[in-house]
Amino acid sequence: MVFKLDTESLQSEPRAGQQAGSEAAPQEANAPGNGTSAQASAQASAPRASQATAVRNWRRLAMQREVIVLLAMVLFNLIFTPHFWSLQTFNVNLTQVVTIVIVGIGMTLVVATGGIDLSVGASMAISGALAPMLFLNIAGPGGIALAFVLPVLAAALCGVFNGLLVTRLAVQPIVATLVLFIAGRGIAQVVTDGSLQAFNTPAFQWIALGKVAGVPFQVLLMLALVAVFAWVVRKTLFGQYLLITGGNEKAAFLSGVPTARIKLIAYTLCAALAGLAGLISISVNSSSDANVVGLGIELDAIAAVAVGGTALTGGKAFIGGTLIGALIIQLLRYTLLAHGIPDAAALVVKAGIIVAAVYVQRRSR
């Protein structure tokens, strides 16, 4: 009997332990720290996931819409435009769109922060005015190297000026960049005494006229810049900060994002890319005229950005969309000219495209 009772007591202790464990498990599950924190983390991650999904859906929709428009324009020209399907026409359209795309990349960065840069044409003029003064007066490879570096740095300084006006003095971007839009081209004219600088320097002009395996180097440079900045926007911390700043600058600042620095970098990169486009522009024409270089490219760049799906209110940046948008703008201009419509009428059409793009963006929200 004693052995039997001891056995029963020994057998009853595990049952008690199991009951205690089963009672403790619900208590741990119902503990306020565990369940509440799990629910809070789930609730916190839900908006981020939905926001990321919305961005991906918007990008996919915008790209599909742009590609359809571009293909429709190509099909129209194949049917109604003589000699459209030729290598010469293809090269002409690609080379003429290069400067728009390069400036458009920088404009996309600025627009993503909720700003705009009207001075990109003036930055092109300043860069285009300084380069010939360097390689025409400094002989040898040193003059060519300086002609590539210093004008782009000078244009970047214009971007720093714009960025400081926007970030330090809290000037509205359209007003801040309007300063150099007016004065920048005047600076270029003063530097050159308003004279035309003609040149024939193959080493410098190779950036626009050179070819690699039969493909114009300027086209390869354009595609490389598109790839690099598309990666920067989508994969780097700067790109994430850029979009957050444009989406909600006050919330981004309170979250620790250096919004002022991000906007300053965006304006600086925009002006530097405009300076590079200025070098390509004067190389194509074998001359530099401060009155003409970069004239009206602001409208082309903004139109390419808007058509490319980047919201002009900020918070979005589609570099690949800007490329397609620029191709649409250039192909539209070519189509109008090929059918006898004057180039002046294309300006009206471009303005209408910007209005239509903004309208479509608002309807898609």
C-alpha positions as CSV (number, residue, x, y, z in Angstrom):
1,M,0.0,0.0,0.0
2,V,2.7,2.4,0.8
3,F,4.5,1.8,-2.5
4,K,1.2,2.2,-4.3
5,L,0.5,5.5,-2.7
6,D,4.0,6.8,-3.4
7,T,3.5,5.9,-7.0
8,E,0.3,7.7,-7.3
9,S,1.8,10.8,-5.6
10,L,4.7,10.6,-8.1
11,Q,2.3,10.3,-11.0
12,S,0.1,13.1,-9.7
13,E,3.0,15.6,-9.6
14,P,3.6,15.8,-13.4
15,R,-0.1,16.2,-13.9
16,A,0.0,19.2,-11.5
17,G,3.0,20.5,-13.4
18,Q,1.2,20.1,-16.6
19,Q,-1.8,21.9,-15.3
20,A,0.4,24.7,-13.9
21,G,2.1,25.0,-17.3
22,S,-1.2,25.0,-19.1
23,E,-2.5,27.7,-16.8
24,A,0.7,29.7,-17.1
25,A,0.6,29.6,-20.9
26,P,-2.6,31.6,-21.2
27,Q,-1.3,34.0,-18.7
28,E,1.8,34.6,-20.8
29,A,-0.3,34.9,-23.9
30,N,-2.5,37.4,-22.2
31,A,0.4,39.3,-20.7
32,P,0.0,43.0,-21.7
33,G,3.6,43.4,-22.9
34,N,3.6,40.5,-25.4
35,G,0.3,40.7,-27.1
36,T,0.1,44.5,-27.2
37,S,3.6,44.8,-28.7
38,A,2.9,42.2,-31.3
39,Q,-0.3,44.0,-32.3
40,A,1.4,47.4,-32.3
41,S,4.2,46.1,-34.5
42,A,1.8,44.6,-36.9
43,Q,-0.3,47.8,-37.0
44,A,2.9,49.9,-37.5
45,S,4.1,47.7,-40.4
46,A,0.7,47.7,-42.1
47,P,0.9,51.3,-43.3
48,R,4.4,50.9,-44.5
49,A,3.6,47.8,-46.5
50,S,0.5,49.5,-48.0
51,Q,2.5,52.6,-48.8
52,A,5.2,50.6,-50.5
53,T,2.5,48.6,-52.5
54,A,0.9,51.9,-53.5
55,V,4.2,53.3,-54.8
56,R,4.9,50.1,-56.8
57,N,1.4,50.1,-58.3
58,W,1.7,53.8,-59.2
59,R,5.1,53.2,-60.8
60,R,3.8,50.2,-62.8
61,L,0.7,52.1,-63.9
62,A,2.7,55.2,-64.9
63,M,5.3,53.2,-66.9
64,Q,2.5,51.3,-68.7
65,R,0.8,54.5,-69.6
66,E,4.0,56.1,-70.9
67,V,5.1,53.0,-72.9
68,I,1.6,52.8,-74.5
69,V,1.8,56.5,-75.6
70,L,5.3,56.1,-76.9
71,L,4.4,53.0,-78.9
72,A,1.3,54.7,-80.3
73,M,3.4,57.7,-81.5
74,V,6.0,55.3,-83.1
75,L,3.2,53.5,-84.8
76,F,1.6,56.7,-86.1
77,N,4.9,57.9,-87.5
78,L,5.6,54.5,-89.2
79,I,2.3,54.8,-91.0
80,F,2.1,58.5,-91.8
81,T,5.6,59.9,-91.7
82,P,7.9,59.3,-94.7
83,H,11.4,57.9,-94.0
84,F,10.7,57.5,-90.3
85,W,12.0,54.0,-90.2
86,S,15.6,54.7,-90.9
87,L,18.9,54.7,-89.0
88,Q,19.4,58.4,-89.6
89,T,16.0,59.3,-88.1
90,F,16.7,57.1,-85.1
91,N,20.1,58.7,-84.5
92,V,18.7,62.2,-84.9
93,N,15.9,61.7,-82.3
94,L,18.2,60.0,-79.8
95,T,21.0,62.6,-80.0
96,Q,18.5,65.5,-79.7
97,V,16.9,64.0,-76.6
98,V,20.2,63.5,-74.7
99,T,20.3,67.0,-73.2
100,I,16.7,66.9,-72.2
101,V,17.1,63.6,-70.4
102,I,20.3,64.7,-68.6
103,V,18.7,67.9,-67.4
104,G,15.5,66.0,-66.7
105,I,17.3,63.6,-64.3
106,G,18.4,66.5,-62.2
107,M,14.9,68.1,-62.4
108,T,13.4,64.8,-61.2
109,L,15.5,64.9,-58.1
110,V,14.5,68.5,-57.4
111,V,10.8,67.9,-58.1
112,A,10.9,64.8,-55.8
113,T,11.7,67.2,-52.9
114,G,8.7,69.3,-53.7
115,G,10.7,72.0,-55.5
116,I,11.4,73.1,-59.1
117,D,14.5,74.6,-60.8
118,L,13.9,77.2,-63.5
119,S,17.6,78.0,-63.8
120,V,18.8,74.9,-65.6
121,G,19.0,76.7,-68.9
122,A,21.1,79.5,-67.3
123,S,23.4,76.8,-65.8
124,M,23.9,75.3,-69.2
125,A,24.7,78.8,-70.6
126,I,27.3,79.5,-67.9
127,S,29.0,76.1,-68.4
128,G,28.9,76.4,-72.2
129,A,30.4,79.9,-72.0
130,L,33.3,78.9,-69.7
131,A,34.4,75.7,-71.5
132,P,35.7,77.3,-74.8
133,M,37.5,80.0,-72.8
134,L,39.5,77.3,-71.1
135,F,40.4,74.9,-74.0
136,L,41.0,77.8,-76.5
137,N,43.4,79.6,-74.1
138,I,45.1,76.7,-72.4
139,A,46.9,74.4,-74.8
140,G,47.2,70.6,-74.4
141,P,45.3,68.0,-72.5
142,G,45.3,70.1,-69.4
143,G,43.0,72.7,-71.1
144,I,40.6,70.0,-72.3
145,A,40.5,68.4,-68.8
146,L,39.8,71.8,-67.2
147,A,37.1,72.5,-69.8
148,F,35.3,69.4,-68.7
149,V,35.7,69.9,-64.9
150,L,35.5,73.6,-64.1
151,P,32.4,74.5,-66.0
152,V,30.5,71.7,-64.4
153,L,31.7,72.8,-61.0
154,A,30.6,76.4,-61.8
155,A,27.2,75.1,-62.7
156,A,27.1,73.1,-59.4
157,L,27.8,76.3,-57.5
158,C,24.7,77.8,-59.1
159,G,22.8,74.8,-57.7
160,V,24.4,75.5,-54.2
161,F,23.2,79.1,-54.5
162,N,19.7,77.9,-55.3
163,G,19.7,75.3,-52.5
164,L,20.8,77.8,-49.9
165,L,18.1,80.2,-50.9
166,V,15.5,77.5,-50.5
167,T,16.9,75.9,-47.3
168,R,18.5,78.7,-45.4
169,L,16.3,81.7,-46.4
170,A,13.1,79.7,-46.9
171,V,12.5,81.2,-50.3
172,Q,10.0,79.5,-52.5
173,P,11.8,77.3,-55.0
174,I,10.1,78.9,-58.0
175,V,11.3,82.4,-56.8
176,A,14.7,81.2,-55.7
177,T,15.5,79.7,-59.0
178,L,14.0,82.6,-60.9
179,V,16.9,84.7,-59.7
180,L,19.5,82.7,-61.7
181,F,16.9,82.2,-64.5
182,I,17.2,85.9,-65.1
183,A,20.7,86.7,-64.0
184,G,22.5,83.5,-64.9
185,R,22.3,84.0,-68.7
186,G,23.4,87.6,-68.2
187,I,26.5,86.4,-66.3
188,A,27.3,84.1,-69.2
189,Q,26.9,87.0,-71.7
190,V,29.1,89.3,-69.5
191,V,31.9,86.6,-69.3
192,T,31.9,86.2,-73.1
193,D,31.2,89.9,-73.9
194,G,28.1,88.7,-75.7
195,S,30.2,87.2,-78.6
196,L,29.9,83.9,-80.3
197,Q,32.7,81.5,-79.6
198,A,33.3,79.2,-82.5
199,F,35.8,76.3,-82.3
200,N,36.9,73.0,-83.9
201,T,38.4,70.9,-81.1
202,P,37.8,67.2,-81.7
203,A,39.2,66.2,-78.3
204,F,36.6,68.2,-76.5
205,Q,33.8,67.6,-79.0
206,W,34.2,63.8,-78.7
207,I,31.8,63.9,-75.8
208,A,29.0,64.7,-78.3
209,L,30.4,63.6,-81.7
210,G,32.4,60.5,-80.7
211,K,31.1,57.0,-81.2
212,V,31.6,53.7,-79.4
213,A,30.9,50.6,-81.6
214,G,28.9,52.8,-83.8
215,V,26.7,54.2,-81.0
216,P,27.1,57.9,-80.2
217,F,28.9,58.4,-76.9
218,Q,26.5,61.0,-75.7
219,V,23.7,58.4,-75.9
220,L,25.7,55.9,-73.9
221,L,26.5,58.6,-71.4
222,M,22.8,59.4,-71.1
223,L,21.8,55.8,-70.5
224,A,24.6,55.4,-67.9
225,L,23.3,58.4,-66.0
226,V,19.8,57.1,-66.1
227,A,20.9,53.7,-64.8
228,V,23.0,55.3,-62.0
229,F,20.4,57.8,-60.8
230,A,17.6,55.2,-61.0
231,W,19.7,53.0,-58.7
232,V,20.5,56.0,-56.4
233,V,16.8,56.8,-56.0
234,R,15.6,53.3,-55.4
235,K,18.4,51.6,-53.5
236,T,20.4,54.2,-51.5
237,L,19.6,56.0,-48.3
238,F,19.8,59.4,-50.1
239,G,17.1,58.2,-52.4
240,Q,14.8,57.2,-49.6
241,Y,15.5,60.5,-47.8
242,L,14.7,62.3,-51.0
243,L,11.3,60.8,-51.4
244,I,10.5,61.2,-47.7
245,T,11.4,64.9,-47.8
246,G,9.2,65.5,-50.7
247,G,6.3,63.4,-49.3
248,N,6.1,65.2,-45.9
249,E,9.1,67.5,-45.1
250,K,7.9,68.4,-41.6
251,A,7.4,64.8,-40.6
252,A,10.7,63.8,-42.2
253,F,12.6,66.5,-40.2
254,L,11.0,65.5,-36.9
255,S,12.0,61.9,-37.7
256,G,15.7,62.9,-38.0
257,V,16.0,63.2,-41.8
258,P,18.4,66.0,-42.7
259,T,15.9,67.6,-45.1
260,A,17.9,70.8,-45.7
261,R,21.0,68.9,-46.7
262,I,19.0,66.5,-49.0
263,K,17.4,69.5,-50.8
264,L,20.8,71.2,-51.1
265,I,22.3,68.1,-52.7
266,A,19.3,67.8,-55.0
267,Y,19.7,71.3,-56.3
268,T,23.4,71.0,-56.7
269,L,23.2,67.7,-58.7
270,C,20.5,69.3,-60.9
271,A,22.7,72.3,-61.8
272,A,25.8,70.1,-62.3
273,L,23.9,67.8,-64.7
274,A,22.7,70.9,-66.5
275,G,26.3,72.0,-66.8
276,L,27.2,68.7,-68.3
277,A,24.3,69.1,-70.8
278,G,25.7,72.5,-71.7
279,L,29.0,71.0,-72.7
280,I,27.3,68.5,-74.9
281,S,25.1,71.2,-76.5
282,I,28.1,73.4,-77.5
283,S,30.0,70.4,-78.7
284,V,27.3,69.4,-81.1
285,N,27.1,73.0,-82.5
286,S,30.8,73.6,-82.6
287,S,30.1,77.0,-81.0
288,S,29.0,78.6,-77.8
289,D,26.4,81.4,-77.8
290,A,25.2,82.5,-74.3
291,N,22.0,83.8,-75.8
292,V,21.0,80.4,-77.2
293,V,22.6,77.6,-75.1
294,G,19.9,76.0,-73.0
295,L,17.2,78.4,-74.0
296,G,13.8,77.0,-73.1
297,I,15.1,73.6,-71.9
298,E,13.3,74.3,-68.5
299,L,10.0,73.6,-70.2
300,D,11.3,70.4,-71.9
301,A,12.7,69.0,-68.7
302,I,9.6,69.8,-66.6
303,A,7.4,68.3,-69.3
304,A,9.6,65.1,-69.4
305,V,9.4,64.8,-65.6
306,A,5.6,65.3,-65.5
307,V,4.9,62.9,-68.5
308,G,7.3,60.4,-66.9
309,G,5.0,60.0,-63.9
310,T,6.9,62.0,-61.2
311,A,4.4,64.0,-59.2
312,L,5.1,67.7,-59.4
313,T,4.0,68.0,-55.7
314,G,6.9,65.8,-54.6
315,G,7.4,62.5,-52.9
316,K,7.9,60.5,-56.1
317,A,10.9,60.1,-58.5
318,F,10.8,57.9,-61.6
319,I,14.1,58.3,-63.5
320,G,13.2,55.7,-66.1
321,G,9.9,57.5,-66.6
322,T,11.7,60.7,-67.2
323,L,13.6,59.0,-70.0
324,I,10.4,57.8,-71.6
325,G,8.8,61.2,-71.1
326,A,11.7,62.9,-72.9
327,L,11.4,60.5,-75.8
328,I,7.7,61.3,-76.0
329,I,8.4,65.0,-76.0
330,Q,11.1,64.7,-78.7
331,L,9.0,62.4,-80.9
332,L,6.1,64.8,-80.6
333,R,8.3,67.6,-81.8
334,Y,9.7,65.5,-84.6
335,T,6.2,64.5,-85.7
336,L,4.9,68.1,-85.7
337,L,7.9,69.3,-87.8
338,A,7.6,66.3,-90.2
339,H,4.0,67.3,-90.9
340,G,4.7,70.9,-91.6
341,I,3.7,72.4,-88.2
342,P,6.1,75.1,-87.1
343,D,8.3,74.6,-84.1
344,A,6.7,77.5,-82.3
345,A,3.4,75.6,-82.1
346,A,5.3,72.8,-80.3
347,L,5.7,75.1,-77.3
348,V,2.0,75.3,-76.9
349,V,1.7,71.6,-77.3
350,K,4.3,71.0,-74.6
351,A,2.5,73.3,-72.2
352,G,-0.7,71.4,-72.8
353,I,1.1,68.1,-72.1
354,I,2.3,69.4,-68.7
355,V,-1.3,70.4,-67.8
356,A,-2.6,67.0,-69.0
357,A,0.1,65.1,-67.1
358,V,-0.7,66.9,-63.9
359,Y,-4.4,66.3,-64.4
360,V,-3.9,62.6,-65.0
361,Q,-1.7,62.4,-61.8
362,R,-4.4,64.0,-59.7
363,R,-7.1,61.7,-61.1
364,S,-4.9,58.6,-60.4
365,R,-4.5,59.4,-56.7
